[in-house]
């Protein structure tokens, strides 16, 4: 509820509204320019599109205003901007995909609002940590179920549910982030600076290096196992790397021990070397990364077309609708960053990079401000998912790392990814809001459910009184 | 935990900084290399997926255009647009071709910016009107399709070139060479097919790909006497009253080999007579009398040793065959060059501009083929203004030469074949360039240059028939090239509006 006694929260919401509308203006303007560039005409149905964009943005903003008043003001506008640019690129590449993506956008905003509505206090999630573990692992393994899962684009990460296909891995990463934050928070909340180490056993050391305790190997091994499953059976290198990074980073942050980081990446290196030697698809990816030019006619074609696409854009880009981004296979999905780079130039691609850096900054600021271990770890984990995933796919397109097919969060075409990432954003905003209430930046008013409960209780007591 | 979270933040900043640097690498530092990479066919794809403007003749005939490919008829088409040349071979040497894999030539190359809408004016128009995606411009030629067709027919069965121009402006009205080629075949999107066609054309010894009218030069024979005569008048070495001994042999300085007249005839008399009968010896003597410096400076005033500044690429440079030092050592060669034999070589286009300079009172206009460049909104981007290139002679000399050339038509070497319709008087000079490249078979090129009407010239012409067969080599310029020139002058005078 808008509240005069919460000036900080009110200011945040005002900034958010302004920035969200700015993102909307940019999106609609880009949409018009792309249509002018491509067809030399104002897009058909511009009015409804404008109404659609503004309505969705306002719904998201109003949801935050009512359900998470104290939350960070920057993250929603940044996401709206990335989402808008992505949608314009998709609509410019394919009308059909644009219609599907628009539908998914509706679902994603609905999921965003529902998440804010259902998760009233972020601490609630802690109680369901083993449920989330089961859900996460289940989702992860779902594509392996015969007749349900199927392979597309070389990776078995898809599940067919009647009319729709989706990638359960997109949701699994959130579930697993919740579980790990809860698991690690449970072990490490008792730890204080004075105690120095955990209650119980003296840690093993090699010189100054403190080795992880035996019981903490369990989650590490679990993470490693999950990554291996994803890599070996689903052939999804990008997600494998993402999961593993998530777990190792959380372990490192929770324990504050660099040894976990070293051990974690040591394990990953071992796994990677084994995978490279055993699996052909890993070798292929690496060889394309190292030298795409010698295999231009075959596997190197796509990454080289992406480089041509980026080069075509140059400093200022060809202009929206005026480039030829469709020359890159899968431009709407894995290679959407190249499409943006072509039509918006270096300025546009750097703007997208900056938006991600700012979004990561917002997420980690939320983690820093949070005063409970679980909140901190969850915010860090969720931010890491976005940050690492965007890095992996952009890095793949610009040849910093081998190309692995993951979506560019909020930008790429893909329903599962979009919905999952909006849920993730809702959780981050929820953590931010919870912290803000604890810091008394905003009044800790009752939530919708709490008010509903109170109203019921009042009514019940009135009834009993009457009776 | 906060310290670690800060470290994590730093780690992300570093990771994204790496991405930032790498994006700069592809979009800025190594951009040009990627754009120019031979495997990068984006430029081609973009060009062939966009419309391209038309090239039209002065009489409104479209000679180059782009048509949208109907995907129903050609479902496997690589691109959206096909370049077409509706007249086939007719304007090949002017428009050139525009291909997927072999670049573009002639106007297709030099007028690319206008045709694709990239000139500054067209870009400004594009900003003004966002809804005009089609910014392609139109190139309007000075050439006339009707006259060009007459030229094509007149040269049918011959190897050779003809150029018709307006002597007053330098506007080229027709320019055609045989053999030529059909640019439609080269413009095929099937690059293998186009390559086969090009290879075959390149192997042809008559060089059909080369626009022989301005990209190839030939020995001019007696048409060159116009230059020698003009130079002599300019320096005062000749007057109308000059007389030459009647003889069949003359031994120039520093040699024992005598110079003979064409067909070893005996020839001489006053200037009008030796000019109209095209005696060789008087002009050899004149050249030697003028001396190497005067002759070389004189021919340079006609633009020899320079490429004709036409608005088409790759014009060949006509040459006198040596500088003054070269001729000081060999006055015999100067004598031979003086009547257009030996190392003298001119392009047919250059010959037409020389005829034009006589017709235009001594002022040689810059020849041009593009009259106007018009944007898609019908605004004129540029309208070519006539410009003088050289002034090789005074108006008085031009008048004298005109009367000498009228004599050629009245009673000289062109008397057979240059009587124009409606009694219009023409002025001309013939040439039979004898090539001594094969001792067994004598070959010669047949030339004629001239203009009409002699009193008030509107059209100038140069015709060159290459001595590739017995018939040409046995004939003379007047008999062979004369009828072609007559046909062109008649056609031009009736087709081109006087004004």
Boltz contact constraints between the chains, C-beta under 6 A:
constraints:
  - contact:
      token1: [A, 36]
      token2: [B, 130]
      max_distance: 6.0
  - contact:
      token1: [A, 40]
      token2: [B, 131]
      max_distance: 6.0
  - contact:
      token1: [A, 40]
      token2: [B, 133]
      max_distance: 6.0
  - contact:
      token1: [A, 253]
      token2: [B, 1]
      max_distance: 6.0
  - contact:
      token1: [A, 253]
      token2: [B, 4]
      max_distance: 6.0
  - contact:
      token1: [A, 256]
      token2: [B, 4]
      max_distance: 6.0
  - contact:
      token1: [A, 296]
      token2: [B, 39]
      max_distance: 6.0
  - contact:
      token1: [A, 307]
      token2: [B, 26]
      max_distance: 6.0
  - contact:
      token1: [A, 307]
      token2: [B, 34]
      max_distance: 6.0
  - contact:
      token1: [A, 308]
      token2: [B, 34]
      max_distance: 6.0
  - contact:
      token1: [A, 308]
      token2: [B, 40]
      max_distance: 6.0
  - contact:
      token1: [A, 308]
      token2: [B, 42]
      max_distance: 6.0
  - contact:
      token1: [A, 310]
      token2: [B, 26]
      max_distance: 6.0
  - contact:
      token1: [A, 310]
      token2: [B, 27]
      max_distance: 6.0
  - contact:
      token1: [A, 311]
      token2: [B, 26]
      max_distance: 6.0
  - contact:
      token1: [A, 311]
      token2: [B, 31]
      max_distance: 6.0
  - contact:
      token1: [A, 311]
      token2: [B, 34]
      max_distance: 6.0
  - contact:
      token1: [A, 311]
      token2: [B, 35]
      max_distance: 6.0
  - contact:
      token1: [A, 312]
      token2: [B, 42]
      max_distance: 6.0
  - contact:
      token1: [A, 313]
      token2: [B, 27]
      max_distance: 6.0
  - contact:
      token1: [A, 314]
      token2: [B, 27]
      max_distance: 6.0
  - contact:
      token1: [A, 314]
      token2: [B, 31]
      max_distance: 6.0
  - contact:
      token1: [A, 324]
      token2: [B, 42]
      max_distance: 6.0
  - contact:
      token1: [A, 324]
      token2: [B, 46]
      max_distance: 6.0
  - contact:
      token1: [A, 346]
      token2: [B, 27]
      max_distance: 6.0
  - contact:
      token1: [A, 346]
      token2: [B, 28]
      max_distance: 6.0
  - contact:
      token1: [A, 349]
      token2: [B, 23]
      max_distance: 6.0
  - contact:
      token1: [A, 353]
      token2: [B, 16]
      max_distance: 6.0
  - contact:
      token1: [A, 353]
      token2: [B, 19]
      max_distance: 6.0
  - contact:
      token1: [A, 353]
      token2: [B, 20]
      max_distance: 6.0
  - contact:
      token1: [A, 357]
      token2: [B, 16]
      max_distance: 6.0
  - contact:
      token1: [A, 360]
      token2: [B, 12]
      max_distance: 6.0
  - contact:
      token1: [A, 364]
      token2: [B, 5]
      max_distance: 6.0
  - contact:
      token1: [A, 364]
      token2: [B, 9]
      max_distance: 6.0
  - contact:
      token1: [A, 367]
      token2: [B, 5]
      max_distance: 6.0
  - contact:
      token1: [A, 368]
      token2: [B, 2]
      max_distance: 6.0
  - contact:
      token1: [A, 368]
      token2: [B, 5]
      max_distance: 6.0
  - contact:
      token1: [A, 376]
      token2: [B, 1]
      max_distance: 6.0
  - contact:
      token1: [A, 380]
      token2: [B, 5]
      max_distance: 6.0
  - contact:
      token1: [A, 387]
      token2: [B, 12]
      max_distance: 6.0
  - contact:
      token1: [A, 391]
      token2: [B, 15]
      max_distance: 6.0
  - contact:
      token1: [A, 394]
      token2: [B, 19]
      max_distance: 6.0
  - contact:
      token1: [A, 398]
      token2: [B, 22]
      max_distance: 6.0
  - contact:
      token1: [A, 398]
      token2: [B, 23]
      max_distance: 6.0
  - contact:
      token1: [A, 400]
      token2: [B, 18]
      max_distance: 6.0
  - contact:
      token1: [A, 400]
      token2: [B, 22]
      max_distance: 6.0
